[in-house]
Amino acid sequence: MTVPFATSARSSVGLEWELMLADRETGDLVGRAPDFLPELEERTEHERFTVTGELLTNTIEVTSGIGDTVAAAVDDIGDAIAQVRALTSPRDIELLCAGSHPFAQWYDQQVTDKSRYHTLIERTQWWGRNMMIWGIHVHVGVEDVNKVLPIIGALATFLPHLQALSASSPFWAGDRTGYASNRALVFQQLPTAGLPWPLADWAQYEGYLDDMVRTGVMEDATEVRWDIRPAPRWGTIEVRACDGMSTLPELAAVAALVQVLVEHFSRELDEGRPLEHLQPWFVRENKWRAARYGLEARVIVDHAGTQRPVLDHLAETVERLRPIAEELHCAREFAGIERIAAQGASYARQLAVADASGGDLRAVVQHLIREFRNGPSLREHLADPSV
């Protein structure tokens, strides 16, 4: 099977953000996306961004245009949210984002009426119906198809860092799970989800797809749901490991980290230096540790098995790659990584609210709604002299 990889501008950025729809008073999920999406799609037909439905009717996805910078892509996302609010606010629908809803139950949710979603549920059954998960997807353009699989392998070393920064699913169906990111472990139950296979080059990727299509596992490359995957249609590497970010500045920070890492690895290949890949068993262990402990995890950072606190290794990485962030014009967004590290990721904030309210998960949902609604826009965040 020959799989063409589209032409894209090097280190260009695209963002996808999955958002929950909730009742303003109760915080319960509401399957209202079909009520307003047709009107919204008509209103925004000529915009750079798009707003679409997802697997469940309680979810919408906002997608940026292709940005030369992280800020340009995030501006698109902000514009999209403003358009969504114009239709959801009069309906008493609030927006929020986290890797999971603290107390919603799968059997109360409705699947969007599309054949691809019905096929997915028919095949995956209970696990498919339990996909009450929300995430972000960060696309970064790669100009040479021969770089794609080596960069994906190198990015896997930083998968726990990205997962820990974004971890926002400590509750599941009313239970306190003990995990910072329960979503990470739920999502990998789908047949083609989870960690990327350690493939050496594009020919091996084409062979993988050929095997999967011939045996009826999938129809095409869009059904590869790896935590980090090639996106041949767009000419990008797509990082899908992250839980849903709870605020726009946090989304921008993680997007900047992904962009900078991809550009760093691309430069290493340009200089003829091979990229270090961890053993697959180390990558798997790191994913579990980040899901369990979030920013308190110790992770394996090299082939020799050296273990470091993820916060320490992250701080060193940010300092080392700061010049690239400056060149890519995302230095201030990139600095948001340090703010998350200092103030705590969403999972920690949710747990603190639950503890302060005697375990009231409705209070946690209202906290997430307030964060999403009242948190600064990226423009306001970057204008703050304290940032």
LOLUMVO-133045 format. One record per residue (C-alpha): x negated, z negated, y negated. Coordinates in steps of 0.05 Angstrom, whole numbers, padded with zeros to 5 digits, always signed. Last residue first. Layout:
<vonus>
XZY...
</vonus>
This chain:
<vonus>
-00078-00655-00724-00077-00708-00779-00069-00655-00833-00001-00635-00804+00008-00561-00819-00007-00544-00746+00051-00587-00722+00098-00559-00774+00082-00487-00753+00087-00506-00679+00156-00535-00691+00157-00610-00693+00196-00651-00643+00267-00665-00664+00306-00620-00616+00260-00620-00555+00239-00692-00562+00311-00714-00576+00337-00679-00514+00282-00709-00472+00298-00779-00498+00372-00767-00484+00353-00748-00413+00312-00812-00405+00370-00854-00432+00414-00823-00379+00361-00846-00330+00375-00919-00345+00319-00956-00308+00325-01020-00349+00321-00984-00415+00248-00999-00432+00225-00980-00361+00262-00914-00363+00235-00898-00432+00164-00913-00408+00174-00870-00346+00196-00812-00389+00136-00818-00435+00089-00820-00375+00120-00757-00344+00116-00721-00411+00041-00726-00416+00003-00782-00450-00018-00796-00521-00093-00786-00515-00094-00730-00463-00035-00696-00497-00072-00699-00564-00136-00673-00533-00100-00613-00505-00070-00601-00574-00140-00581-00596-00128-00514-00563-00069-00501-00610-00117-00515-00668-00171-00470-00639-00125-00412-00622-00158-00357-00662-00189-00324-00601-00259-00334-00630-00244-00407-00645-00218-00418-00575-00283-00387-00548-00324-00436-00590-00283-00494-00561-00301-00477-00490-00353-00532-00478-00315-00585-00516-00250-00570-00479-00285-00569-00412-00319-00636-00424-00252-00667-00444-00219-00638-00382-00273-00665-00337-00263-00734-00367-00187-00731-00364-00188-00706-00291-00229-00766-00270-00287-00736-00231-00304-00720-00159-00363-00679-00137-00347-00642-00073-00408-00596-00069-00366-00535-00085-00346-00564-00152-00293-00604-00190-00257-00648-00140-00205-00687-00178-00191-00759-00196-00120-00767-00220-00097-00811-00278-00072-00751-00318-00020-00736-00265-00025-00785-00206+00017-00754-00150+00023-00682-00172-00050-00681-00196-00073-00711-00130-00032-00661-00089-00059-00601-00126-00130-00628-00120-00122-00635-00044-00100-00562-00038-00157-00537-00081-00207-00578-00040-00179-00549+00025-00185-00479-00004-00260-00489-00017-00273-00485-00091-00290-00419-00124-00350-00411-00170-00351-00346-00210-00409-00298-00200-00451-00283-00262-00459-00210-00279-00454-00221-00354-00386-00187-00357-00364-00231-00300-00381-00293-00341-00344-00263-00400-00281-00255-00358-00286-00327-00336-00288-00351-00407-00231-00305-00428-00187-00331-00371-00205-00403-00389-00190-00393-00463-00122-00362-00450-00102-00417-00401-00124-00472-00449-00086-00438-00506-00022-00435-00465-00029-00509-00449-00035-00526-00523+00022-00480-00545+00070-00510-00494+00051-00579-00518+00065-00558-00590+00134-00532-00568+00157-00596-00534+00179-00619-00465+00135-00572-00424+00166-00548-00359+00120-00563-00301+00058-00521-00296+00032-00481-00237+00059-00413-00259-00005-00382-00288+00004-00307-00293-00057-00261-00293-00038-00198-00331-00031-00123-00327+00044-00126-00340+00072-00093-00277+00013-00119-00236+00028-00193-00249-00029-00225-00210-00014-00296-00188-00029-00368-00202+00019-00421-00174+00041-00367-00125+00111-00338-00127+00099-00269-00097+00170-00240-00100+00153-00195-00159+00101-00160-00116+00154-00124-00074+00209-00131-00022+00188-00195+00011+00181-00226+00080+00207-00163+00113+00148-00153+00160+00125-00088+00127+00133-00120+00057+00090-00180+00074+00035-00141+00108+00032-00089+00053+00029-00144+00000-00029-00177+00035-00066-00110+00042-00056-00096-00032-00086-00165-00047-00144-00150-00001-00156-00084-00038-00153-00121-00105-00212-00166-00087-00235-00229-00053-00169-00261-00033-00165-00337-00028-00089-00343-00018-00055-00368-00081-00027-00439-00077+00047-00448-00070+00105-00400-00065+00119-00342-00017+00164-00379+00032+00194-00430-00017+00170-00501-00001+00117-00496-00055+00170-00510-00108+00185-00580-00083+00113-00604-00085+00099-00582-00156+00167-00605-00179+00152-00677-00160+00102-00677-00217+00080-00746-00239+00097-00773-00170+00124-00842-00153+00191-00811-00139+00237-00851-00184+00304-00830-00155+00365-00803-00191+00363-00733-00163+00288-00729-00175+00248-00768-00225+00174-00763-00243+00182-00690-00264+00142-00678-00327+00071-00661-00308+00045-00610-00360-00024-00639-00371-00031-00659-00298-00012-00590-00273-00060-00555-00320-00117-00601-00300-00098-00595-00226-00100-00518-00230-00169-00519-00262-00208-00503-00199-00154-00452-00182-00175-00414-00245-00239-00392-00209-00200-00360-00153-00153-00326-00202-00213-00300-00241-00243-00269-00178-00175-00239-00160-00164-00205-00228-00234-00181-00248-00231-00116-00208-00166-00098-00243-00203-00092-00309-00170-00105-00377-00140-00173-00362-00081-00197-00405-00060-00270-00402+00009-00290-00379+00032-00363-00383+00093-00384-00343+00129-00449-00359+00170-00491-00313+00238-00517-00293+00261-00541-00225+00328-00552-00192+00304-00511-00133+00344-00555-00084+00391-00498-00066+00331-00458-00042+00307-00516+00001+00375-00525+00032+00384-00450+00049+00320-00409+00041+00346-00342+00066+00417-00343+00040+00393-00376-00024+00342-00321-00038+00393-00266-00021+00444-00297-00068+00392-00299-00123+00372-00226-00114+00446-00206-00111+00463-00237-00178+00519-00286-00192+00478-00344-00220+00479-00403-00171+00522-00462-00190+00500-00535-00192+00536-00598-00168+00506-00593-00098+00436-00598-00126+00446-00666-00157+00425-00683-00229+00391-00750-00243+00324-00741-00278+00327-00665-00290+00263-00635-00264+00199-00603-00291+00220-00620-00361+00257-00583-00416+00315-00596-00461+00371-00558-00496+00437-00588-00518+00506-00559-00508+00563-00583-00553+00592-00512-00555+00579-00504-00629+00506-00523-00614+00497-00471-00558+00509-00407-00598+00464-00417-00659+00418-00458-00615+00400-00397-00574+00380-00358-00636+00335-00415-00660+00305-00420-00590+00287-00346-00592+00252-00353-00659+00211-00411-00633+00191-00371-00571+00170-00312-00614+00128-00359-00657+00096-00384-00593+00073-00314-00576+00043-00303-00645+00010-00372-00644-00022-00358-00576-00055-00297-00605-00051-00222-00597+00019-00235-00572+00060-00195-00523+00133-00211-00535+00158-00280-00518+00206-00300-00463+00262-00351-00465+00292-00370-00398+00361-00400-00391+00384-00452-00341+00449-00488-00321+00474-00423-00289+00422-00431-00235+00373-00377-00212+00357-00356-00284+00392-00325-00343+00358-00286-00398+00333-00294-00470+00285-00241-00495+00233-00240-00551+00208-00183-00594+00278-00174-00624+00319-00109-00621+00372-00132-00572+00377-00202-00601+00450-00204-00620+00472-00165-00558+00433-00209-00512+00462-00271-00546+00533-00246-00538+00523-00232-00463+00486-00299-00455+00541-00343-00485+00589-00365-00430+00544-00342-00373+00494-00397-00391+00547-00452-00385+00529-00486-00319+00524-00555-00350+00471-00607-00333+00492-00677-00348+00464-00709-00412+00529-00747-00422+00542-00735-00496+00509-00668-00512+00523-00637-00444+00460-00604-00419+00430-00535-00414+00360-00535-00385+00303-00491-00409+00254-00445-00374+00197-00423-00419+00161-00356-00410+00099-00339-00451+00057-00276-00463-00015-00274-00486-00067-00220-00499-00135-00239-00469-00156-00166-00459-00102-00117-00480-00062-00091-00421-00064-00031-00375-00020-00038-00315-00046-00054-00245-00024-00003-00194-00007-00028-00124-00027+00020-00068+00000+00000+00000
</vonus>
